[in-house]
Each structure stands twice: as C-alpha cells, then as structure tokens.
Amino acid sequence: MHLFETEEDDIWVCIACGRDREEEIKAKGWEYIFDKDEPMLRCKLCGKPDYEMED
C-alpha cells in the first residue's frame, strides 16, 4: 500500500490503483510518502486491500 499526501489529507492507495491511475496521481500533484505492507489497510480509491489474507 502506498501512502500519498494530498491537498486534503493523507491517503492509502493500493498497488493496482497506483499503477492504473499513475497519470491522475501525478496530475493532482500527490506526494508519495512511503509504502506499508499491511493487509488491514484499504485503498481510498477502490476500497480493497493489496492482497487478501488466507485462513
């Protein structure tokens, strides 16, 4: 999960959305802060985690 600083707040963006919406993120001027591998985090754009935990 990628953490970005936006005009309004810091948001988490999953790897898939980060890749698929790279141009939009650049156009909005979001600043990349860091990555975190945490299955409980949810993407602000799609609402999904980077991966699903297996039981």
PQR file of N, CA, C, O and H, with PARSE charges and radii, in Angstrom:
ATOM      1  N   MET A   1       0.846  -1.152   0.000 -0.4000 1.5000
ATOM      2  CA  MET A   1       0.000   0.000   0.000 -0.0000 2.0000
ATOM      3  C   MET A   1       0.907   1.236   0.000  0.5500 1.7000
ATOM      4  O   MET A   1       1.893   1.296   0.735 -0.5500 1.4000
ATOM      5  N   HIS A   2       0.560   2.209  -0.828 -0.4000 1.5000
ATOM      6  CA  HIS A   2       1.324   3.453  -0.923 -0.0000 2.0000
ATOM      7  C   HIS A   2       0.588   4.548  -0.149  0.5500 1.7000
ATOM      8  O   HIS A   2      -0.633   4.671  -0.244 -0.5500 1.4000
ATOM      9  H   HIS A   2      -0.241   2.160  -1.425  0.4000 1.0000
ATOM     10  N   LEU A   3       1.335   5.335   0.610 -0.4000 1.5000
ATOM     11  CA  LEU A   3       0.752   6.478   1.304 -0.0000 2.0000
ATOM     12  C   LEU A   3       1.104   7.732   0.521  0.5500 1.7000
ATOM     13  O   LEU A   3       2.270   7.975   0.208 -0.5500 1.4000
ATOM     14  H   LEU A   3       2.327   5.235   0.687  0.4000 1.0000
ATOM     15  N   PHE A   4       0.075   8.533   0.203 -0.4000 1.5000
ATOM     16  CA  PHE A   4       0.261   9.790  -0.515 -0.0000 2.0000
ATOM     17  C   PHE A   4      -0.265  10.948   0.315  0.5500 1.7000
ATOM     18  O   PHE A   4      -1.275  10.827   1.008 -0.5500 1.4000
ATOM     19  H   PHE A   4      -0.871   8.335   0.456  0.4000 1.0000
ATOM     20  N   GLU A   5       0.433  12.073   0.234 -0.4000 1.5000
ATOM     21  CA  GLU A   5      -0.040  13.317   0.837 -0.0000 2.0000
ATOM     22  C   GLU A   5      -0.807  14.069  -0.250  0.5500 1.7000
ATOM     23  O   GLU A   5      -0.267  14.345  -1.322 -0.5500 1.4000
ATOM     24  H   GLU A   5       1.254  12.172  -0.329  0.4000 1.0000
ATOM     25  N   THR A   6      -2.067  14.398   0.033 -0.4000 1.5000
ATOM     26  CA  THR A   6      -2.890  15.135  -0.916 -0.0000 2.0000
ATOM     27  C   THR A   6      -3.185  16.516  -0.345  0.5500 1.7000
ATOM     28  O   THR A   6      -2.749  16.846   0.758 -0.5500 1.4000
ATOM     29  H   THR A   6      -2.506  14.173   0.903  0.4000 1.0000
ATOM     30  N   GLU A   7      -3.923  17.315  -1.095 -0.4000 1.5000
ATOM     31  CA  GLU A   7      -4.281  18.657  -0.636 -0.0000 2.0000
ATOM     32  C   GLU A   7      -5.131  18.607   0.625  0.5500 1.7000
ATOM     33  O   GLU A   7      -5.040  19.493   1.474 -0.5500 1.4000
ATOM     34  H   GLU A   7      -4.277  17.047  -1.991  0.4000 1.0000
ATOM     35  N   GLU A   8      -5.956  17.575   0.749 -0.4000 1.5000
ATOM     36  CA  GLU A   8      -6.908  17.485   1.842 -0.0000 2.0000
ATOM     37  C   GLU A   8      -6.441  16.608   2.999  0.5500 1.7000
ATOM     38  O   GLU A   8      -6.684  16.932   4.161 -0.5500 1.4000
ATOM     39  H   GLU A   8      -6.030  16.855   0.059  0.4000 1.0000
ATOM     40  N   ASP A   9      -5.770  15.495   2.686 -0.4000 1.5000
ATOM     41  CA  ASP A   9      -5.440  14.516   3.712 -0.0000 2.0000
ATOM     42  C   ASP A   9      -4.411  13.537   3.169  0.5500 1.7000
ATOM     43  O   ASP A   9      -4.130  13.532   1.971 -0.5500 1.4000
ATOM     44  H   ASP A   9      -5.573  15.232   1.742  0.4000 1.0000
ATOM     45  N   ASP A  10      -3.852  12.715   4.037 -0.4000 1.5000
ATOM     46  CA  ASP A  10      -3.002  11.618   3.594 -0.0000 2.0000
ATOM     47  C   ASP A  10      -3.907  10.440   3.277  0.5500 1.7000
ATOM     48  O   ASP A  10      -4.834  10.146   4.033 -0.5500 1.4000
ATOM     49  H   ASP A  10      -4.081  12.720   5.011  0.4000 1.0000
ATOM     50  N   ILE A  11      -3.642   9.759   2.154 -0.4000 1.5000
ATOM     51  CA  ILE A  11      -4.483   8.622   1.774 -0.0000 2.0000
ATOM     52  C   ILE A  11      -3.633   7.433   1.367  0.5500 1.7000
ATOM     53  O   ILE A  11      -2.515   7.582   0.875 -0.5500 1.4000
ATOM     54  H   ILE A  11      -2.889   9.998   1.541  0.4000 1.0000
ATOM     55  N   TRP A  12      -4.198   6.231   1.587 -0.4000 1.5000
ATOM     56  CA  TRP A  12      -3.575   4.995   1.160 -0.0000 2.0000
ATOM     57  C   TRP A  12      -4.113   4.622  -0.207  0.5500 1.7000
ATOM     58  O   TRP A  12      -5.313   4.726  -0.460 -0.5500 1.4000
ATOM     59  H   TRP A  12      -5.107   6.110   1.987  0.4000 1.0000
ATOM     60  N   VAL A  13      -3.223   4.187  -1.091 -0.4000 1.5000
ATOM     61  CA  VAL A  13      -3.590   3.763  -2.438 -0.0000 2.0000
ATOM     62  C   VAL A  13      -2.952   2.394  -2.678  0.5500 1.7000
ATOM     63  O   VAL A  13      -1.749   2.219  -2.484 -0.5500 1.4000
ATOM     64  H   VAL A  13      -2.248   4.103  -0.885  0.4000 1.0000
ATOM     65  N   CYS A  14      -3.771   1.420  -3.103 -0.4000 1.5000
ATOM     66  CA  CYS A  14      -3.247   0.074  -3.329 -0.0000 2.0000
ATOM     67  C   CYS A  14      -2.307   0.067  -4.538  0.5500 1.7000
ATOM     68  O   CYS A  14      -2.280   1.008  -5.331 -0.5500 1.4000
ATOM     69  H   CYS A  14      -4.748   1.562  -3.261  0.4000 1.0000
ATOM     70  N   ILE A  15      -1.553  -0.999  -4.655 -0.4000 1.5000
ATOM     71  CA  ILE A  15      -0.580  -1.134  -5.739 -0.0000 2.0000
ATOM     72  C   ILE A  15      -1.270  -1.073  -7.098  0.5500 1.7000
ATOM     73  O   ILE A  15      -0.787  -0.406  -8.012 -0.5500 1.4000
ATOM     74  H   ILE A  15      -1.575  -1.763  -4.011  0.4000 1.0000
ATOM     75  N   ALA A  16      -2.409  -1.776  -7.233 -0.4000 1.5000
ATOM     76  CA  ALA A  16      -3.122  -1.809  -8.515 -0.0000 2.0000
ATOM     77  C   ALA A  16      -3.612  -0.422  -8.915  0.5500 1.7000
ATOM     78  O   ALA A  16      -3.418  -0.013 -10.060 -0.5500 1.4000
ATOM     79  H   ALA A  16      -2.801  -2.318  -6.490  0.4000 1.0000
ATOM     80  N   CYS A  17      -4.243   0.310  -7.998 -0.4000 1.5000
ATOM     81  CA  CYS A  17      -4.737   1.654  -8.317 -0.0000 2.0000
ATOM     82  C   CYS A  17      -3.575   2.618  -8.565  0.5500 1.7000
ATOM     83  O   CYS A  17      -3.663   3.496  -9.422 -0.5500 1.4000
ATOM     84  H   CYS A  17      -4.400  -0.023  -7.068  0.4000 1.0000
ATOM     85  N   GLY A  18      -2.491   2.450  -7.812 -0.4000 1.5000
ATOM     86  CA  GLY A  18      -1.314   3.285  -8.020 -0.0000 2.0000
ATOM     87  C   GLY A  18      -0.765   3.147  -9.425  0.5500 1.7000
ATOM     88  O   GLY A  18      -0.334   4.124 -10.038 -0.5500 1.4000
ATOM     89  H   GLY A  18      -2.419   1.736  -7.115  0.4000 1.0000
ATOM     90  N   ARG A  19      -0.784   1.918  -9.929 -0.4000 1.5000
ATOM     91  CA  ARG A  19      -0.298   1.647 -11.277 -0.0000 2.0000
ATOM     92  C   ARG A  19      -1.315   2.113 -12.328  0.5500 1.7000
ATOM     93  O   ARG A  19      -0.947   2.768 -13.303 -0.5500 1.4000
ATOM     94  H   ARG A  19      -1.134   1.125  -9.431  0.4000 1.0000
ATOM     95  N   ASP A  20      -2.591   1.774 -12.124 -0.4000 1.5000
ATOM     96  CA  ASP A  20      -3.637   2.097 -13.093 -0.0000 2.0000
ATOM     97  C   ASP A  20      -3.937   3.588 -13.182  0.5500 1.7000
ATOM     98  O   ASP A  20      -4.336   4.079 -14.238 -0.5500 1.4000
ATOM     99  H   ASP A  20      -2.890   1.242 -11.331  0.4000 1.0000
ATOM    100  N   ARG A  21      -3.747   4.309 -12.083 -0.4000 1.5000
ATOM    101  CA  ARG A  21      -4.111   5.734 -12.052 -0.0000 2.0000
ATOM    102  C   ARG A  21      -2.907   6.641 -11.844  0.5500 1.7000
ATOM    103  O   ARG A  21      -3.031   7.745 -11.313 -0.5500 1.4000
ATOM    104  H   ARG A  21      -3.423   3.911 -11.226  0.4000 1.0000
ATOM    105  N   GLU A  22      -1.737   6.164 -12.269 -0.4000 1.5000
ATOM    106  CA  GLU A  22      -0.480   6.895 -12.100 -0.0000 2.0000
ATOM    107  C   GLU A  22      -0.536   8.301 -12.693  0.5500 1.7000
ATOM    108  O   GLU A  22      -0.092   9.258 -12.059 -0.5500 1.4000
ATOM    109  H   GLU A  22      -1.636   5.267 -12.700  0.4000 1.0000
ATOM    110  N   GLU A  23      -1.074   8.430 -13.890 -0.4000 1.5000
ATOM    111  CA  GLU A  23      -1.158   9.747 -14.542 -0.0000 2.0000
ATOM    112  C   GLU A  23      -2.043  10.705 -13.753  0.5500 1.7000
ATOM    113  O   GLU A  23      -1.710  11.880 -13.595 -0.5500 1.4000
ATOM    114  H   GLU A  23      -1.435   7.653 -14.404  0.4000 1.0000
ATOM    115  N   GLU A  24      -3.159  10.206 -13.266 -0.4000 1.5000
ATOM    116  CA  GLU A  24      -4.082  11.029 -12.467 -0.0000 2.0000
ATOM    117  C   GLU A  24      -3.415  11.488 -11.171  0.5500 1.7000
ATOM    118  O   GLU A  24      -3.555  12.645 -10.774 -0.5500 1.4000
ATOM    119  H   GLU A  24      -3.430   9.252 -13.394  0.4000 1.0000
ATOM    120  N   ILE A  25      -2.694  10.587 -10.516 -0.4000 1.5000
ATOM    121  CA  ILE A  25      -1.997  10.925  -9.265 -0.0000 2.0000
ATOM    122  C   ILE A  25      -0.947  12.006  -9.519  0.5500 1.7000
ATOM    123  O   ILE A  25      -0.827  12.951  -8.738 -0.5500 1.4000
ATOM    124  H   ILE A  25      -2.580   9.647 -10.839  0.4000 1.0000
ATOM    125  N   LYS A  26      -0.193  11.870 -10.602 -0.4000 1.5000
ATOM    126  CA  LYS A  26       0.809  12.879 -10.958 -0.0000 2.0000
ATOM    127  C   LYS A  26       0.150  14.215 -11.279  0.5500 1.7000
ATOM    128  O   LYS A  26       0.627  15.265 -10.850 -0.5500 1.4000
ATOM    129  H   LYS A  26      -0.291  11.102 -11.236  0.4000 1.0000
ATOM    130  N   ALA A  27      -0.955  14.177 -12.040 -0.4000 1.5000
ATOM    131  CA  ALA A  27      -1.654  15.407 -12.429 -0.0000 2.0000
ATOM    132  C   ALA A  27      -2.193  16.171 -11.215  0.5500 1.7000
ATOM    133  O   ALA A  27      -2.216  17.402 -11.198 -0.5500 1.4000
ATOM    134  H   ALA A  27      -1.343  13.323 -12.388  0.4000 1.0000
ATOM    135  N   LYS A  28      -2.621  15.421 -10.210 -0.4000 1.5000
ATOM    136  CA  LYS A  28      -3.150  16.050  -8.992 -0.0000 2.0000
ATOM    137  C   LYS A  28      -2.035  16.523  -8.056  0.5500 1.7000
ATOM    138  O   LYS A  28      -2.291  17.251  -7.097 -0.5500 1.4000
ATOM    139  H   LYS A  28      -2.602  14.421 -10.223  0.4000 1.0000
ATOM    140  N   GLY A  29      -0.804  16.107  -8.339 -0.4000 1.5000
ATOM    141  CA  GLY A  29       0.342  16.540  -7.541 -0.0000 2.0000
ATOM    142  C   GLY A  29       0.444  15.881  -6.180  0.5500 1.7000
ATOM    143  O   GLY A  29       0.998  16.461  -5.246 -0.5500 1.4000
ATOM    144  H   GLY A  29      -0.596  15.516  -9.118  0.4000 1.0000
ATOM    145  N   TRP A  30      -0.091  14.659  -6.060 -0.4000 1.5000
ATOM    146  CA  TRP A  30       0.015  13.954  -4.792 -0.0000 2.0000
ATOM    147  C   TRP A  30       1.459  13.576  -4.549  0.5500 1.7000
ATOM    148  O   TRP A  30       2.149  13.121  -5.460 -0.5500 1.4000
ATOM    149  H   TRP A  30      -0.541  14.188  -6.819  0.4000 1.0000
ATOM    150  N   GLU A  31       1.919  13.763  -3.319 -0.4000 1.5000
ATOM    151  CA  GLU A  31       3.306  13.456  -2.975 -0.0000 2.0000
ATOM    152  C   GLU A  31       3.390  12.088  -2.310  0.5500 1.7000
ATOM    153  O   GLU A  31       2.733  11.834  -1.300 -0.5500 1.4000
ATOM    154  H   GLU A  31       1.358  14.133  -2.578  0.4000 1.0000
ATOM    155  N   TYR A  32       4.204  11.213  -2.888 -0.4000 1.5000
ATOM    156  CA  TYR A  32       4.436   9.885  -2.320 -0.0000 2.0000
ATOM    157  C   TYR A  32       5.199  10.030  -1.009  0.5500 1.7000
ATOM    158  O   TYR A  32       6.177  10.774  -0.940 -0.5500 1.4000
ATOM    159  H   TYR A  32       4.738  11.419  -3.708  0.4000 1.0000
ATOM    160  N   ILE A  33       4.755   9.321   0.036 -0.4000 1.5000
ATOM    161  CA  ILE A  33       5.426   9.376   1.335 -0.0000 2.0000
ATOM    162  C   ILE A  33       6.202   8.085   1.585  0.5500 1.7000
ATOM    163  O   ILE A  33       7.425   8.117   1.724 -0.5500 1.4000
ATOM    164  H   ILE A  33       3.960   8.716  -0.020  0.4000 1.0000
ATOM    165  N   PHE A  34       5.495   6.935   1.645 -0.4000 1.5000
ATOM    166  CA  PHE A  34       6.151   5.646   1.821 -0.0000 2.0000
ATOM    167  C   PHE A  34       5.175   4.506   1.537  0.5500 1.7000
ATOM    168  O   PHE A  34       3.985   4.733   1.317 -0.5500 1.4000
ATOM    169  H   PHE A  34       4.502   6.909   1.533  0.4000 1.0000
ATOM    170  N   ASP A  35       5.697   3.271   1.543 -0.4000 1.5000
ATOM    171  CA  ASP A  35       4.898   2.062   1.367 -0.0000 2.0000
ATOM    172  C   ASP A  35       4.763   1.350   2.708  0.5500 1.7000
ATOM    173  O   ASP A  35       5.622   1.475   3.581 -0.5500 1.4000
ATOM    174  H   ASP A  35       6.664   3.087   1.722  0.4000 1.0000
ATOM    175  N   LYS A  36       3.677   0.603   2.856 -0.4000 1.5000
ATOM    176  CA  LYS A  36       3.498  -0.226   4.046 -0.0000 2.0000
ATOM    177  C   LYS A  36       2.788  -1.502   3.625  0.5500 1.7000
ATOM    178  O   LYS A  36       1.772  -1.453   2.933 -0.5500 1.4000
ATOM    179  H   LYS A  36       2.979   0.501   2.147  0.4000 1.0000
ATOM    180  N   ASP A  37       3.317  -2.633   4.038 -0.4000 1.5000
ATOM    181  CA  ASP A  37       2.742  -3.932   3.738 -0.0000 2.0000
ATOM    182  C   ASP A  37       1.855  -4.342   4.908  0.5500 1.7000
ATOM    183  O   ASP A  37       2.313  -5.007   5.838 -0.5500 1.4000
ATOM    184  H   ASP A  37       4.142  -2.673   4.601  0.4000 1.0000
ATOM    185  N   GLU A  38       0.587  -3.943   4.860 -0.4000 1.5000
ATOM    186  CA  GLU A  38      -0.347  -4.173   5.955 -0.0000 2.0000
ATOM    187  C   GLU A  38      -1.694  -4.601   5.378  0.5500 1.7000
ATOM    188  O   GLU A  38      -2.372  -3.785   4.754 -0.5500 1.4000
ATOM    189  H   GLU A  38       0.215  -3.402   4.105  0.4000 1.0000
ATOM    190  N   PRO A  39      -2.098  -5.850   5.567 -0.5600 1.5000
ATOM    191  CA  PRO A  39      -3.341  -6.350   4.960  0.2800 2.0000
ATOM    192  C   PRO A  39      -4.615  -5.691   5.481  0.5500 1.7000
ATOM    193  O   PRO A  39      -5.667  -5.825   4.856 -0.5500 1.4000
ATOM    194  N   MET A  40      -4.549  -4.999   6.587 -0.4000 1.5000
ATOM    195  CA  MET A  40      -5.753  -4.350   7.140 -0.0000 2.0000
ATOM    196  C   MET A  40      -6.029  -2.993   6.488  0.5500 1.7000
ATOM    197  O   MET A  40      -7.140  -2.475   6.607 -0.5500 1.4000
ATOM    198  H   MET A  40      -3.694  -4.891   7.095  0.4000 1.0000
ATOM    199  N   LEU A  41      -5.046  -2.409   5.806 -0.4000 1.5000
ATOM    200  CA  LEU A  41      -5.243  -1.112   5.147 -0.0000 2.0000
ATOM    201  C   LEU A  41      -6.121  -1.279   3.924  0.5500 1.7000
ATOM    202  O   LEU A  41      -6.065  -2.303   3.243 -0.5500 1.4000
ATOM    203  H   LEU A  41      -4.144  -2.830   5.709  0.4000 1.0000
ATOM    204  N   ARG A  42      -6.934  -0.265   3.644 -0.4000 1.5000
ATOM    205  CA  ARG A  42      -7.812  -0.273   2.475 -0.0000 2.0000
ATOM    206  C   ARG A  42      -7.504   0.941   1.601  0.5500 1.7000
ATOM    207  O   ARG A  42      -7.215   2.030   2.097 -0.5500 1.4000
ATOM    208  H   ARG A  42      -6.979   0.567   4.197  0.4000 1.0000
ATOM    209  N   CYS A  43      -7.572   0.725   0.301 -0.4000 1.5000
ATOM    210  CA  CYS A  43      -7.306   1.766  -0.680 -0.0000 2.0000
ATOM    211  C   CYS A  43      -8.434   2.806  -0.650  0.5500 1.7000
ATOM    212  O   CYS A  43      -9.611   2.446  -0.614 -0.5500 1.4000
ATOM    213  H   CYS A  43      -7.806  -0.160  -0.102  0.4000 1.0000
ATOM    214  N   LYS A  44      -8.079   4.061  -0.666 -0.4000 1.5000
ATOM    215  CA  LYS A  44      -9.060   5.142  -0.690 -0.0000 2.0000
ATOM    216  C   LYS A  44      -9.796   5.204  -2.032  0.5500 1.7000
ATOM    217  O   LYS A  44     -10.927   5.686  -2.095 -0.5500 1.4000
ATOM    218  H   LYS A  44      -7.123   4.353  -0.696  0.4000 1.0000
ATOM    219  N   LEU A  45      -9.170   4.728  -3.087 -0.4000 1.5000
ATOM    220  CA  LEU A  45      -9.764   4.812  -4.424 -0.0000 2.0000
ATOM    221  C   LEU A  45     -10.719   3.654  -4.724  0.5500 1.7000
ATOM    222  O   LEU A  45     -11.789   3.874  -5.291 -0.5500 1.4000
ATOM    223  H   LEU A  45      -8.252   4.337  -3.036  0.4000 1.0000
ATOM    224  N   CYS A  46     -10.346   2.424  -4.351 -0.4000 1.5000
ATOM    225  CA  CYS A  46     -11.190   1.263  -4.678 -0.0000 2.0000
ATOM    226  C   CYS A  46     -11.767   0.563  -3.455  0.5500 1.7000
ATOM    227  O   CYS A  46     -12.699  -0.232  -3.580 -0.5500 1.4000
ATOM    228  H   CYS A  46      -9.477   2.246  -3.891  0.4000 1.0000
ATOM    229  N   GLY A  47     -11.225   0.849  -2.280 -0.4000 1.5000
ATOM    230  CA  GLY A  47     -11.732   0.242  -1.051 -0.0000 2.0000
ATOM    231  C   GLY A  47     -11.223  -1.158  -0.752  0.5500 1.7000
ATOM    232  O   GLY A  47     -11.677  -1.790   0.201 -0.5500 1.4000
ATOM    233  H   GLY A  47     -10.468   1.494  -2.179  0.4000 1.0000
ATOM    234  N   LYS A  48     -10.281  -1.652  -1.557 -0.4000 1.5000
ATOM    235  CA  LYS A  48      -9.772  -3.011  -1.390 -0.0000 2.0000
ATOM    236  C   LYS A  48      -8.357  -2.987  -0.810  0.5500 1.7000
ATOM    237  O   LYS A  48      -7.669  -1.969  -0.899 -0.5500 1.4000
ATOM    238  H   LYS A  48      -9.912  -1.139  -2.332  0.4000 1.0000
ATOM    239  N   PRO A  49      -7.913  -4.111  -0.210 -0.5600 1.5000
ATOM    240  CA  PRO A  49      -6.529  -4.217   0.254  0.2800 2.0000
ATOM    241  C   PRO A  49      -5.616  -4.584  -0.915  0.5500 1.7000
ATOM    242  O   PRO A  49      -6.090  -4.881  -2.012 -0.5500 1.4000
ATOM    243  N   ASP A  50      -4.307  -4.560  -0.676 -0.4000 1.5000
ATOM    244  CA  ASP A  50      -3.341  -5.003  -1.687 -0.0000 2.0000
ATOM    245  C   ASP A  50      -3.502  -6.486  -1.972  0.5500 1.7000
ATOM    246  O   ASP A  50      -3.350  -6.921  -3.114 -0.5500 1.4000
ATOM    247  H   ASP A  50      -3.921  -4.318   0.214  0.4000 1.0000
ATOM    248  N   TYR A  51      -3.810  -7.264  -0.941 -0.4000 1.5000
ATOM    249  CA  TYR A  51      -3.987  -8.707  -1.088 -0.0000 2.0000
ATOM    250  C   TYR A  51      -4.926  -9.194   0.013  0.5500 1.7000
ATOM    251  O   TYR A  51      -5.077  -8.549   1.051 -0.5500 1.4000
ATOM    252  H   TYR A  51      -3.934  -6.911  -0.014  0.4000 1.0000
ATOM    253  N   GLU A  52      -5.547 -10.331  -0.231 -0.4000 1.5000
ATOM    254  CA  GLU A  52      -6.451 -10.937   0.733 -0.0000 2.0000
ATOM    255  C   GLU A  52      -5.667 -11.911   1.604  0.5500 1.7000
ATOM    256  O   GLU A  52      -4.811 -12.639   1.102 -0.5500 1.4000
ATOM    257  H   GLU A  52      -5.424 -10.854  -1.074  0.4000 1.0000
ATOM    258  N   MET A  53      -5.949 -11.930   2.901 -0.4000 1.5000
ATOM    259  CA  MET A  53      -5.304 -12.866   3.814 -0.0000 2.0000
ATOM    260  C   MET A  53      -5.971 -14.234   3.667  0.5500 1.7000
ATOM    261  O   MET A  53      -7.195 -14.332   3.574 -0.5500 1.4000
ATOM    262  H   MET A  53      -6.644 -11.338   3.310  0.4000 1.0000
ATOM    263  N   GLU A  54      -5.164 -15.271   3.647 -0.4000 1.5000
ATOM    264  CA  GLU A  54      -5.701 -16.629   3.588 -0.0000 2.0000
ATOM    265  C   GLU A  54      -5.852 -17.176   4.993  0.5500 1.7000
ATOM    266  O   GLU A  54      -5.056 -16.862   5.878 -0.5500 1.4000
ATOM    267  H   GLU A  54      -4.170 -15.192   3.722  0.4000 1.0000
ATOM    268  N   ASP A  55      -6.882 -18.001   5.198 -0.4000 1.5000
ATOM    269  CA  ASP A  55      -7.111 -18.600   6.528 -0.0000 2.0000
ATOM    270  C   ASP A  55      -6.267 -19.826   6.738  0.5500 1.7000
ATOM    271  O   ASP A  55      -6.336 -20.449   7.797 -0.5500 1.4000
ATOM    272  H   ASP A  55      -7.529 -18.256   4.479  0.4000 1.0000
TER
END
